[in-house]
Amino acid sequence: MNIETRVLRIVEELTEIEDLTSGQLLLDEGILDSLTTIELITKLEEDFGIDIDTDDMSHHNFNSIENITQLVLNKTNK
C-alpha cells in the first residue's frame, strides 16, 4: 500500500467518511476540525515514525490528502 492510500485510510477512519478524494479540501469543507487534526497528527507520527513539528502544522499541509501525503514524504525522506 502506498503512502497516499495509507493517509487516505487514516483520514477516512478518523472522520468516519468514506470515498474522500485526494484533492478534497478537508479543512475548508469542515471534514477535519481542530481535534480531528490533532488526532491525525498523532496517528501519522505513530504509523510513519515521523515527527511533525509546530512549523509543519499549517492549513496548507492538512487541507488535502495530497498535501498530507507530501508532508509525510518530506518527513520520511529526511
N, CA, C and O atoms as a Maestro MAE file, in Angstrom:
{
 s_m_m2io_version
 :::
 2.0.0
}

f_m_ct {
 s_m_title
 :::
 protein
 m_atom[312] {
  # First column is atom index #
  i_m_mmod_type
  r_m_x_coord
  r_m_y_coord
  r_m_z_coord
  i_m_residue_number
  s_m_chain_name
  s_m_pdb_residue_name
  s_m_pdb_atom_name
  i_m_atomic_number
  :::
  1 25 0.846 -1.177 0.000 1 A "MET " " N  " 7
  2 3 0.000 0.000 0.000 1 A "MET " " CA " 6
  3 2 0.890 1.240 0.000 1 A "MET " " C  " 6
  4 15 1.812 1.353 0.809 1 A "MET " " O  " 8
  5 25 0.608 2.163 -0.911 2 A "ASN " " N  " 7
  6 3 1.448 3.356 -0.978 2 A "ASN " " CA " 6
  7 2 1.062 4.367 0.111 2 A "ASN " " C  " 6
  8 15 0.036 4.221 0.775 2 A "ASN " " O  " 8
  9 25 1.884 5.369 0.275 3 A "ILE " " N  " 7
  10 3 1.702 6.333 1.360 3 A "ILE " " CA " 6
  11 2 0.382 7.086 1.213 3 A "ILE " " C  " 6
  12 15 -0.329 7.276 2.200 3 A "ILE " " O  " 8
  13 25 0.044 7.518 0.001 4 A "GLU " " N  " 7
  14 3 -1.208 8.266 -0.185 4 A "GLU " " CA " 6
  15 2 -2.421 7.423 0.218 4 A "GLU " " C  " 6
  16 15 -3.345 7.930 0.854 4 A "GLU " " O  " 8
  17 25 -2.420 6.154 -0.146 5 A "THR " " N  " 7
  18 3 -3.518 5.254 0.217 5 A "THR " " CA " 6
  19 2 -3.591 5.088 1.733 5 A "THR " " C  " 6
  20 15 -4.678 5.084 2.311 5 A "THR " " O  " 8
  21 25 -2.435 4.953 2.372 6 A "ARG " " N  " 7
  22 3 -2.404 4.837 3.838 6 A "ARG " " CA " 6
  23 2 -2.940 6.099 4.497 6 A "ARG " " C  " 6
  24 15 -3.722 6.017 5.444 6 A "ARG " " O  " 8
  25 25 -2.532 7.259 4.011 7 A "VAL " " N  " 7
  26 3 -3.007 8.530 4.556 7 A "VAL " " CA " 6
  27 2 -4.527 8.645 4.364 7 A "VAL " " C  " 6
  28 15 -5.245 9.044 5.280 7 A "VAL " " O  " 8
  29 25 -4.999 8.297 3.185 8 A "LEU " " N  " 7
  30 3 -6.432 8.347 2.894 8 A "LEU " " CA " 6
  31 2 -7.212 7.464 3.854 8 A "LEU " " C  " 6
  32 15 -8.244 7.882 4.379 8 A "LEU " " O  " 8
  33 25 -6.742 6.271 4.083 9 A "ARG " " N  " 7
  34 3 -7.434 5.352 5.000 9 A "ARG " " CA " 6
  35 2 -7.442 5.873 6.430 9 A "ARG " " C  " 6
  36 15 -8.437 5.734 7.141 9 A "ARG " " O  " 8
  37 25 -6.334 6.472 6.851 10 A "ILE " " N  " 7
  38 3 -6.263 7.048 8.204 10 A "ILE " " CA " 6
  39 2 -7.300 8.169 8.346 10 A "ILE " " C  " 6
  40 15 -8.029 8.222 9.337 10 A "ILE " " O  " 8
  41 25 -7.362 9.059 7.358 11 A "VAL " " N  " 7
  42 3 -8.310 10.176 7.414 11 A "VAL " " CA " 6
  43 2 -9.744 9.654 7.382 11 A "VAL " " C  " 6
  44 15 -10.594 10.137 8.130 11 A "VAL " " O  " 8
  45 25 -10.020 8.683 6.532 12 A "GLU " " N  " 7
  46 3 -11.369 8.108 6.469 12 A "GLU " " CA " 6
  47 2 -11.756 7.463 7.802 12 A "GLU " " C  " 6
  48 15 -12.898 7.581 8.249 12 A "GLU " " O  " 8
  49 25 -10.807 6.789 8.425 13 A "GLU " " N  " 7
  50 3 -11.069 6.152 9.718 13 A "GLU " " CA " 6
  51 2 -11.367 7.202 10.793 13 A "GLU " " C  " 6
  52 15 -12.312 7.050 11.567 13 A "GLU " " O  " 8
  53 25 -10.566 8.259 10.838 14 A "LEU " " N  " 7
  54 3 -10.746 9.297 11.859 14 A "LEU " " CA " 6
  55 2 -12.030 10.101 11.665 14 A "LEU " " C  " 6
  56 15 -12.675 10.490 12.639 14 A "LEU " " O  " 8
  57 25 -12.400 10.348 10.413 15 A "THR " " N  " 7
  58 3 -13.565 11.175 10.131 15 A "THR " " CA " 6
  59 2 -14.834 10.350 9.964 15 A "THR " " C  " 6
  60 15 -15.940 10.889 9.967 15 A "THR " " O  " 8
  61 25 -14.666 9.040 9.818 16 A "GLU " " N  " 7
  62 3 -15.781 8.129 9.551 16 A "GLU " " CA " 6
  63 2 -16.517 8.516 8.267 16 A "GLU " " C  " 6
  64 15 -17.731 8.346 8.150 16 A "GLU " " O  " 8
  65 25 -15.752 9.040 7.311 17 A "ILE " " N  " 7
  66 3 -16.284 9.402 5.995 17 A "ILE " " CA " 6
  67 2 -15.551 8.575 4.955 17 A "ILE " " C  " 6
  68 15 -14.322 8.597 4.895 17 A "ILE " " O  " 8
  69 25 -16.297 7.848 4.136 18 A "GLU " " N  " 7
  70 3 -15.692 7.057 3.072 18 A "GLU " " CA " 6
  71 2 -15.740 7.846 1.772 18 A "GLU " " C  " 6
  72 15 -16.462 8.836 1.658 18 A "GLU " " O  " 8
  73 25 -14.975 7.400 0.812 19 A "ASP " " N  " 7
  74 3 -14.971 7.976 -0.530 19 A "ASP " " CA " 6
  75 2 -14.440 9.401 -0.595 19 A "ASP " " C  " 6
  76 15 -14.894 10.197 -1.416 19 A "ASP " " O  " 8
  77 25 -13.481 9.727 0.266 20 A "LEU " " N  " 7
  78 3 -12.805 11.020 0.158 20 A "LEU " " CA " 6
  79 2 -11.893 10.973 -1.061 20 A "LEU " " C  " 6
  80 15 -11.436 9.903 -1.462 20 A "LEU " " O  " 8
  81 25 -11.631 12.130 -1.641 21 A "THR " " N  " 7
  82 3 -10.723 12.193 -2.781 21 A "THR " " CA " 6
  83 2 -9.420 12.872 -2.362 21 A "THR " " C  " 6
  84 15 -9.371 13.583 -1.359 21 A "THR " " O  " 8
  85 25 -8.380 12.644 -3.137 22 A "SER " " N  " 7
  86 3 -7.048 13.171 -2.812 22 A "SER " " CA " 6
  87 2 -6.998 14.684 -2.763 22 A "SER " " C  " 6
  88 15 -6.280 15.254 -1.942 22 A "SER " " O  " 8
  89 25 -7.745 15.336 -3.626 23 A "GLY " " N  " 7
  90 3 -7.699 16.788 -3.704 23 A "GLY " " CA " 6
  91 2 -8.785 17.498 -2.917 23 A "GLY " " C  " 6
  92 15 -8.842 18.728 -2.905 23 A "GLY " " O  " 8
  93 25 -9.646 16.733 -2.258 24 A "GLN " " N  " 7
  94 3 -10.730 17.333 -1.495 24 A "GLN " " CA " 6
  95 2 -10.183 18.226 -0.389 24 A "GLN " " C  " 6
  96 15 -9.201 17.875 0.265 24 A "GLN " " O  " 8
  97 25 -10.813 19.378 -0.175 25 A "LEU " " N  " 7
  98 3 -10.336 20.357 0.796 25 A "LEU " " CA " 6
  99 2 -10.881 20.025 2.183 25 A "LEU " " C  " 6
  100 15 -11.978 20.437 2.559 25 A "LEU " " O  " 8
  101 25 -10.085 19.271 2.925 26 A "LEU " " N  " 7
  102 3 -10.521 18.697 4.197 26 A "LEU " " CA " 6
  103 2 -10.838 19.740 5.261 26 A "LEU " " C  " 6
  104 15 -11.836 19.616 5.972 26 A "LEU " " O  " 8
  105 25 -10.011 20.751 5.377 27 A "LEU " " N  " 7
  106 3 -10.238 21.805 6.376 27 A "LEU " " CA " 6
  107 2 -11.299 22.793 5.883 27 A "LEU " " C  " 6
  108 15 -12.209 23.161 6.626 27 A "LEU " " O  " 8
  109 25 -11.172 23.211 4.640 28 A "ASP " " N  " 7
  110 3 -12.101 24.194 4.087 28 A "ASP " " CA " 6
  111 2 -13.536 23.677 4.056 28 A "ASP " " C  " 6
  112 15 -14.479 24.453 4.212 28 A "ASP " " O  " 8
  113 25 -13.706 22.373 3.858 29 A "GLU " " N  " 7
  114 3 -15.046 21.775 3.795 29 A "GLU " " CA " 6
  115 2 -15.534 21.291 5.165 29 A "GLU " " C  " 6
  116 15 -16.634 20.749 5.279 29 A "GLU " " O  " 8
  117 25 -14.720 21.484 6.196 30 A "GLY " " N  " 7
  118 3 -15.129 21.092 7.538 30 A "GLY " " CA " 6
  119 2 -15.036 19.600 7.821 30 A "GLY " " C  " 6
  120 15 -15.588 19.122 8.812 30 A "GLY " " O  " 8
  121 25 -14.350 18.868 6.967 31 A "ILE " " N  " 7
  122 3 -14.180 17.423 7.172 31 A "ILE " " CA " 6
  123 2 -13.240 17.181 8.352 31 A "ILE " " C  " 6
  124 15 -13.483 16.304 9.182 31 A "ILE " " O  " 8
  125 25 -12.168 17.966 8.416 32 A "LEU " " N  " 7
  126 3 -11.262 17.931 9.561 32 A "LEU " " CA " 6
  127 2 -11.508 19.169 10.412 32 A "LEU " " C  " 6
  128 15 -11.575 20.286 9.898 32 A "LEU " " O  " 8
  129 25 -11.641 18.960 11.718 33 A "ASP " " N  " 7
  130 3 -11.685 20.089 12.642 33 A "ASP " " CA " 6
  131 2 -10.405 20.042 13.474 33 A "ASP " " C  " 6
  132 15 -9.540 19.198 13.237 33 A "ASP " " O  " 8
  133 25 -10.283 20.937 14.437 34 A "SER " " N  " 7
  134 3 -9.026 21.029 15.189 34 A "SER " " CA " 6
  135 2 -8.726 19.744 15.964 34 A "SER " " C  " 6
  136 15 -7.579 19.297 15.984 34 A "SER " " O  " 8
  137 25 -9.719 19.152 16.593 35 A "LEU " " N  " 7
  138 3 -9.497 17.932 17.363 35 A "LEU " " CA " 6
  139 2 -9.109 16.764 16.456 35 A "LEU " " C  " 6
  140 15 -8.179 16.018 16.762 35 A "LEU " " O  " 8
  141 25 -9.816 16.611 15.354 36 A "THR " " N  " 7
  142 3 -9.507 15.532 14.415 36 A "THR " " CA " 6
  143 2 -8.125 15.722 13.801 36 A "THR " " C  " 6
  144 15 -7.426 14.744 13.538 36 A "THR " " O  " 8
  145 25 -7.728 16.965 13.572 37 A "THR " " N  " 7
  146 3 -6.405 17.237 13.016 37 A "THR " " CA " 6
  147 2 -5.312 16.820 14.000 37 A "THR " " C  " 6
  148 15 -4.291 16.267 13.590 37 A "THR " " O  " 8
  149 25 -5.515 17.078 15.288 38 A "ILE " " N  " 7
  150 3 -4.544 16.652 16.308 38 A "ILE " " CA " 6
  151 2 -4.479 15.124 16.357 38 A "ILE " " C  " 6
  152 15 -3.394 14.550 16.451 38 A "ILE " " O  " 8
  153 25 -5.631 14.471 16.294 39 A "GLU " " N  " 7
  154 3 -5.661 13.004 16.263 39 A "GLU " " CA " 6
  155 2 -4.935 12.480 15.024 39 A "GLU " " C  " 6
  156 15 -4.212 11.486 15.095 39 A "GLU " " O  " 8
  157 25 -5.130 13.150 13.899 40 A "LEU " " N  " 7
  158 3 -4.471 12.770 12.653 40 A "LEU " " CA " 6
  159 2 -2.956 12.905 12.778 40 A "LEU " " C  " 6
  160 15 -2.218 12.012 12.361 40 A "LEU " " O  " 8
  161 25 -2.494 13.999 13.340 41 A "ILE " " N  " 7
  162 3 -1.052 14.211 13.520 41 A "ILE " " CA " 6
  163 2 -0.456 13.094 14.370 41 A "ILE " " C  " 6
  164 15 0.592 12.544 14.032 41 A "ILE " " O  " 8
  165 25 -1.115 12.764 15.458 42 A "THR " " N  " 7
  166 3 -0.645 11.685 16.342 42 A "THR " " CA " 6
  167 2 -0.581 10.362 15.588 42 A "THR " " C  " 6
  168 15 0.400 9.627 15.701 42 A "THR " " O  " 8
  169 25 -1.613 10.062 14.829 43 A "LYS " " N  " 7
  170 3 -1.666 8.799 14.078 43 A "LYS " " CA " 6
  171 2 -0.583 8.761 12.994 43 A "LYS " " C  " 6
  172 15 0.057 7.728 12.798 43 A "LYS " " O  " 8
  173 25 -0.377 9.861 12.303 44 A "LEU " " N  " 7
  174 3 0.670 9.914 11.267 44 A "LEU " " CA " 6
  175 2 2.048 9.703 11.889 44 A "LEU " " C  " 6
  176 15 2.872 8.965 11.350 44 A "LEU " " O  " 8
  177 25 2.291 10.352 13.020 45 A "GLU " " N  " 7
  178 3 3.587 10.200 13.693 45 A "GLU " " CA " 6
  179 2 3.809 8.746 14.106 45 A "GLU " " C  " 6
  180 15 4.907 8.215 13.940 45 A "GLU " " O  " 8
  181 25 2.779 8.106 14.639 46 A "GLU " " N  " 7
  182 3 2.892 6.706 15.072 46 A "GLU " " CA " 6
  183 2 3.074 5.764 13.874 46 A "GLU " " C  " 6
  184 15 3.978 4.928 13.868 46 A "GLU " " O  " 8
  185 25 2.223 5.903 12.877 47 A "ASP " " N  " 7
  186 3 2.225 4.973 11.741 47 A "ASP " " CA " 6
  187 2 3.452 5.103 10.844 47 A "ASP " " C  " 6
  188 15 3.940 4.109 10.307 47 A "ASP " " O  " 8
  189 25 3.945 6.322 10.683 48 A "PHE " " N  " 7
  190 3 5.059 6.545 9.756 48 A "PHE " " CA " 6
  191 2 6.390 6.774 10.474 48 A "PHE " " C  " 6
  192 15 7.424 6.897 9.818 48 A "PHE " " O  " 8
  193 25 6.385 6.833 11.802 49 A "GLY " " N  " 7
  194 3 7.616 7.039 12.549 49 A "GLY " " CA " 6
  195 2 8.259 8.385 12.277 49 A "GLY " " C  " 6
  196 15 9.478 8.492 12.147 49 A "GLY " " O  " 8
  197 25 7.418 9.416 12.193 50 A "ILE " " N  " 7
  198 3 7.908 10.762 11.890 50 A "ILE " " CA " 6
  199 2 7.554 11.701 13.041 50 A "ILE " " C  " 6
  200 15 6.728 11.376 13.893 50 A "ILE " " O  " 8
  201 25 8.190 12.865 13.051 51 A "ASP " " N  " 7
  202 3 7.855 13.928 13.992 51 A "ASP " " CA " 6
  203 2 7.327 15.111 13.197 51 A "ASP " " C  " 6
  204 15 8.019 15.645 12.330 51 A "ASP " " O  " 8
  205 25 6.111 15.513 13.493 52 A "ILE " " N  " 7
  206 3 5.521 16.672 12.836 52 A "ILE " " CA " 6
  207 2 5.683 17.852 13.788 52 A "ILE " " C  " 6
  208 15 5.102 17.882 14.873 52 A "ILE " " O  " 8
  209 25 6.484 18.818 13.359 53 A "ASP " " N  " 7
  210 3 6.804 19.989 14.176 53 A "ASP " " CA " 6
  211 2 5.684 21.024 14.104 53 A "ASP " " C  " 6
  212 15 4.816 20.969 13.233 53 A "ASP " " O  " 8
  213 25 5.727 21.955 15.030 54 A "THR " " N  " 7
  214 3 4.761 23.055 15.041 54 A "THR " " CA " 6
  215 2 4.795 23.810 13.716 54 A "THR " " C  " 6
  216 15 3.757 24.242 13.215 54 A "THR " " O  " 8
  217 25 5.987 23.967 13.154 55 A "ASP " " N  " 7
  218 3 6.125 24.666 11.873 55 A "ASP " " CA " 6
  219 2 5.392 23.953 10.743 55 A "ASP " " C  " 6
  220 15 5.014 24.587 9.758 55 A "ASP " " O  " 8
  221 25 5.184 22.634 10.871 56 A "ASP " " N  " 7
  222 3 4.511 21.846 9.839 56 A "ASP " " CA " 6
  223 2 2.987 21.935 9.932 56 A "ASP " " C  " 6
  224 15 2.279 21.547 9.003 56 A "ASP " " O  " 8
  225 25 2.491 22.443 11.050 57 A "MET " " N  " 7
  226 3 1.052 22.446 11.310 57 A "MET " " CA " 6
  227 2 0.378 23.655 10.672 57 A "MET " " C  " 6
  228 15 -0.137 24.539 11.356 57 A "MET " " O  " 8
  229 25 0.398 23.665 9.349 58 A "SER " " N  " 7
  230 3 -0.217 24.768 8.612 58 A "SER " " CA " 6
  231 2 -1.511 24.303 7.941 58 A "SER " " C  " 6
  232 15 -1.727 23.113 7.711 58 A "SER " " O  " 8
  233 25 -2.337 25.257 7.644 59 A "HIS " " N  " 7
  234 3 -3.591 24.985 6.924 59 A "HIS " " CA " 6
  235 2 -3.287 24.253 5.615 59 A "HIS " " C  " 6
  236 15 -3.944 23.269 5.275 59 A "HIS " " O  " 8
  237 25 -2.300 24.740 4.900 60 A "HIS " " N  " 7
  238 3 -1.923 24.147 3.617 60 A "HIS " " CA " 6
  239 2 -1.560 22.664 3.757 60 A "HIS " " C  " 6
  240 15 -2.036 21.838 2.978 60 A "HIS " " O  " 8
  241 25 -0.736 22.326 4.727 61 A "ASN " " N  " 7
  242 3 -0.253 20.948 4.873 61 A "ASN " " CA " 6
  243 2 -1.357 19.953 5.200 61 A "ASN " " C  " 6
  244 15 -1.214 18.765 4.912 61 A "ASN " " O  " 8
  245 25 -2.457 20.410 5.798 62 A "PHE " " N  " 7
  246 3 -3.509 19.491 6.226 62 A "PHE " " CA " 6
  247 2 -4.836 19.692 5.515 62 A "PHE " " C  " 6
  248 15 -5.854 19.155 5.952 62 A "PHE " " O  " 8
  249 25 -4.847 20.453 4.428 63 A "ASN " " N  " 7
  250 3 -6.099 20.743 3.748 63 A "ASN " " CA " 6
  251 2 -6.489 19.694 2.712 63 A "ASN " " C  " 6
  252 15 -7.618 19.718 2.222 63 A "ASN " " O  " 8
  253 25 -5.593 18.778 2.364 64 A "SER " " N  " 7
  254 3 -5.953 17.722 1.410 64 A "SER " " CA " 6
  255 2 -5.101 16.481 1.657 64 A "SER " " C  " 6
  256 15 -4.037 16.545 2.273 64 A "SER " " O  " 8
  257 25 -5.592 15.370 1.168 65 A "ILE " " N  " 7
  258 3 -4.836 14.115 1.248 65 A "ILE " " CA " 6
  259 2 -3.507 14.282 0.525 65 A "ILE " " C  " 6
  260 15 -2.473 13.813 1.001 65 A "ILE " " O  " 8
  261 25 -3.535 14.955 -0.636 66 A "GLU " " N  " 7
  262 3 -2.303 15.185 -1.405 66 A "GLU " " CA " 6
  263 2 -1.259 15.930 -0.568 66 A "GLU " " C  " 6
  264 15 -0.087 15.552 -0.544 66 A "GLU " " O  " 8
  265 25 -1.696 16.989 0.118 67 A "ASN " " N  " 7
  266 3 -0.760 17.797 0.902 67 A "ASN " " CA " 6
  267 2 -0.251 17.036 2.122 67 A "ASN " " C  " 6
  268 15 0.924 17.139 2.476 67 A "ASN " " O  " 8
  269 25 -1.133 16.275 2.764 68 A "ILE " " N  " 7
  270 3 -0.707 15.469 3.919 68 A "ILE " " CA " 6
  271 2 0.305 14.417 3.457 68 A "ILE " " C  " 6
  272 15 1.308 14.175 4.130 68 A "ILE " " O  " 8
  273 25 0.037 13.800 2.313 69 A "THR " " N  " 7
  274 3 0.952 12.800 1.762 69 A "THR " " CA " 6
  275 2 2.314 13.414 1.482 69 A "THR " " C  " 6
  276 15 3.344 12.808 1.781 69 A "THR " " O  " 8
  277 25 2.326 14.615 0.911 70 A "GLN " " N  " 7
  278 3 3.584 15.304 0.616 70 A "GLN " " CA " 6
  279 2 4.351 15.599 1.905 70 A "GLN " " C  " 6
  280 15 5.572 15.445 1.952 70 A "GLN " " O  " 8
  281 25 3.642 16.019 2.940 71 A "LEU " " N  " 7
  282 3 4.263 16.278 4.232 71 A "LEU " " CA " 6
  283 2 4.911 15.003 4.776 71 A "LEU " " C  " 6
  284 15 6.052 15.030 5.238 71 A "LEU " " O  " 8
  285 25 4.180 13.890 4.720 72 A "VAL " " N  " 7
  286 3 4.717 12.608 5.207 72 A "VAL " " CA " 6
  287 2 5.939 12.217 4.377 72 A "VAL " " C  " 6
  288 15 6.954 11.800 4.935 72 A "VAL " " O  " 8
  289 25 5.854 12.347 3.057 73 A "LEU " " N  " 7
  290 3 7.000 12.017 2.196 73 A "LEU " " CA " 6
  291 2 8.211 12.870 2.551 73 A "LEU " " C  " 6
  292 15 9.328 12.359 2.631 73 A "LEU " " O  " 8
  293 25 7.999 14.151 2.763 74 A "ASN " " N  " 7
  294 3 9.110 15.053 3.136 74 A "ASN " " CA " 6
  295 2 9.718 14.643 4.450 74 A "ASN " " C  " 6
  296 15 10.936 14.705 4.614 74 A "ASN " " O  " 8
  297 25 8.895 14.224 5.392 75 A "LYS " " N  " 7
  298 3 9.388 13.825 6.719 75 A "LYS " " CA " 6
  299 2 10.096 12.480 6.691 75 A "LYS " " C  " 6
  300 15 11.048 12.273 7.443 75 A "LYS " " O  " 8
  301 25 9.656 11.564 5.844 76 A "THR " " N  " 7
  302 3 10.270 10.240 5.785 76 A "THR " " CA " 6
  303 2 11.551 10.240 4.961 76 A "THR " " C  " 6
  304 15 12.368 9.327 5.087 76 A "THR " " O  " 8
  305 25 11.732 11.248 4.124 77 A "ASN " " N  " 7
  306 3 12.931 11.313 3.269 77 A "ASN " " CA " 6
  307 2 14.051 12.126 3.875 77 A "ASN " " C  " 6
  308 15 15.076 12.334 3.226 77 A "ASN " " O  " 8
  309 25 13.886 12.597 5.112 78 A "LYS " " N  " 7
  310 3 14.934 13.418 5.739 78 A "LYS " " CA " 6
  311 2 16.056 12.559 6.253 78 A "LYS " " C  " 6
  312 15 17.025 13.076 6.810 78 A "LYS " " O  " 8
  :::
 }
 m_bond[311] {
  # First column is bond index #
  i_m_from
  i_m_to
  i_m_order
  :::
  1 1 2 1
  2 2 3 1
  3 3 4 2
  4 3 5 1
  5 5 6 1
  6 6 7 1
  7 7 8 2
  8 7 9 1
  9 9 10 1
  10 10 11 1
  11 11 12 2
  12 11 13 1
  13 13 14 1
  14 14 15 1
  15 15 16 2
  16 15 17 1
  17 17 18 1
  18 18 19 1
  19 19 20 2
  20 19 21 1
  21 21 22 1
  22 22 23 1
  23 23 24 2
  24 23 25 1
  25 25 26 1
  26 26 27 1
  27 27 28 2
  28 27 29 1
  29 29 30 1
  30 30 31 1
  31 31 32 2
  32 31 33 1
  33 33 34 1
  34 34 35 1
  35 35 36 2
  36 35 37 1
  37 37 38 1
  38 38 39 1
  39 39 40 2
  40 39 41 1
  41 41 42 1
  42 42 43 1
  43 43 44 2
  44 43 45 1
  45 45 46 1
  46 46 47 1
  47 47 48 2
  48 47 49 1
  49 49 50 1
  50 50 51 1
  51 51 52 2
  52 51 53 1
  53 53 54 1
  54 54 55 1
  55 55 56 2
  56 55 57 1
  57 57 58 1
  58 58 59 1
  59 59 60 2
  60 59 61 1
  61 61 62 1
  62 62 63 1
  63 63 64 2
  64 63 65 1
  65 65 66 1
  66 66 67 1
  67 67 68 2
  68 67 69 1
  69 69 70 1
  70 70 71 1
  71 71 72 2
  72 71 73 1
  73 73 74 1
  74 74 75 1
  75 75 76 2
  76 75 77 1
  77 77 78 1
  78 78 79 1
  79 79 80 2
  80 79 81 1
  81 81 82 1
  82 82 83 1
  83 83 84 2
  84 83 85 1
  85 85 86 1
  86 86 87 1
  87 87 88 2
  88 87 89 1
  89 89 90 1
  90 90 91 1
  91 91 92 2
  92 91 93 1
  93 93 94 1
  94 94 95 1
  95 95 96 2
  96 95 97 1
  97 97 98 1
  98 98 99 1
  99 99 100 2
  100 99 101 1
  101 101 102 1
  102 102 103 1
  103 103 104 2
  104 103 105 1
  105 105 106 1
  106 106 107 1
  107 107 108 2
  108 107 109 1
  109 109 110 1
  110 110 111 1
  111 111 112 2
  112 111 113 1
  113 113 114 1
  114 114 115 1
  115 115 116 2
  116 115 117 1
  117 117 118 1
  118 118 119 1
  119 119 120 2
  120 119 121 1
  121 121 122 1
  122 122 123 1
  123 123 124 2
  124 123 125 1
  125 125 126 1
  126 126 127 1
  127 127 128 2
  128 127 129 1
  129 129 130 1
  130 130 131 1
  131 131 132 2
  132 131 133 1
  133 133 134 1
  134 134 135 1
  135 135 136 2
  136 135 137 1
  137 137 138 1
  138 138 139 1
  139 139 140 2
  140 139 141 1
  141 141 142 1
  142 142 143 1
  143 143 144 2
  144 143 145 1
  145 145 146 1
  146 146 147 1
  147 147 148 2
  148 147 149 1
  149 149 150 1
  150 150 151 1
  151 151 152 2
  152 151 153 1
  153 153 154 1
  154 154 155 1
  155 155 156 2
  156 155 157 1
  157 157 158 1
  158 158 159 1
  159 159 160 2
  160 159 161 1
  161 161 162 1
  162 162 163 1
  163 163 164 2
  164 163 165 1
  165 165 166 1
  166 166 167 1
  167 167 168 2
  168 167 169 1
  169 169 170 1
  170 170 171 1
  171 171 172 2
  172 171 173 1
  173 173 174 1
  174 174 175 1
  175 175 176 2
  176 175 177 1
  177 177 178 1
  178 178 179 1
  179 179 180 2
  180 179 181 1
  181 181 182 1
  182 182 183 1
  183 183 184 2
  184 183 185 1
  185 185 186 1
  186 186 187 1
  187 187 188 2
  188 187 189 1
  189 189 190 1
  190 190 191 1
  191 191 192 2
  192 191 193 1
  193 193 194 1
  194 194 195 1
  195 195 196 2
  196 195 197 1
  197 197 198 1
  198 198 199 1
  199 199 200 2
  200 199 201 1
  201 201 202 1
  202 202 203 1
  203 203 204 2
  204 203 205 1
  205 205 206 1
  206 206 207 1
  207 207 208 2
  208 207 209 1
  209 209 210 1
  210 210 211 1
  211 211 212 2
  212 211 213 1
  213 213 214 1
  214 214 215 1
  215 215 216 2
  216 215 217 1
  217 217 218 1
  218 218 219 1
  219 219 220 2
  220 219 221 1
  221 221 222 1
  222 222 223 1
  223 223 224 2
  224 223 225 1
  225 225 226 1
  226 226 227 1
  227 227 228 2
  228 227 229 1
  229 229 230 1
  230 230 231 1
  231 231 232 2
  232 231 233 1
  233 233 234 1
  234 234 235 1
  235 235 236 2
  236 235 237 1
  237 237 238 1
  238 238 239 1
  239 239 240 2
  240 239 241 1
  241 241 242 1
  242 242 243 1
  243 243 244 2
  244 243 245 1
  245 245 246 1
  246 246 247 1
  247 247 248 2
  248 247 249 1
  249 249 250 1
  250 250 251 1
  251 251 252 2
  252 251 253 1
  253 253 254 1
  254 254 255 1
  255 255 256 2
  256 255 257 1
  257 257 258 1
  258 258 259 1
  259 259 260 2
  260 259 261 1
  261 261 262 1
  262 262 263 1
  263 263 264 2
  264 263 265 1
  265 265 266 1
  266 266 267 1
  267 267 268 2
  268 267 269 1
  269 269 270 1
  270 270 271 1
  271 271 272 2
  272 271 273 1
  273 273 274 1
  274 274 275 1
  275 275 276 2
  276 275 277 1
  277 277 278 1
  278 278 279 1
  279 279 280 2
  280 279 281 1
  281 281 282 1
  282 282 283 1
  283 283 284 2
  284 283 285 1
  285 285 286 1
  286 286 287 1
  287 287 288 2
  288 287 289 1
  289 289 290 1
  290 290 291 1
  291 291 292 2
  292 291 293 1
  293 293 294 1
  294 294 295 1
  295 295 296 2
  296 295 297 1
  297 297 298 1
  298 298 299 1
  299 299 300 2
  300 299 301 1
  301 301 302 1
  302 302 303 1
  303 303 304 2
  304 303 305 1
  305 305 306 1
  306 306 307 1
  307 307 308 2
  308 307 309 1
  309 309 310 1
  310 310 311 1
  311 311 312 2
  :::
 }
}
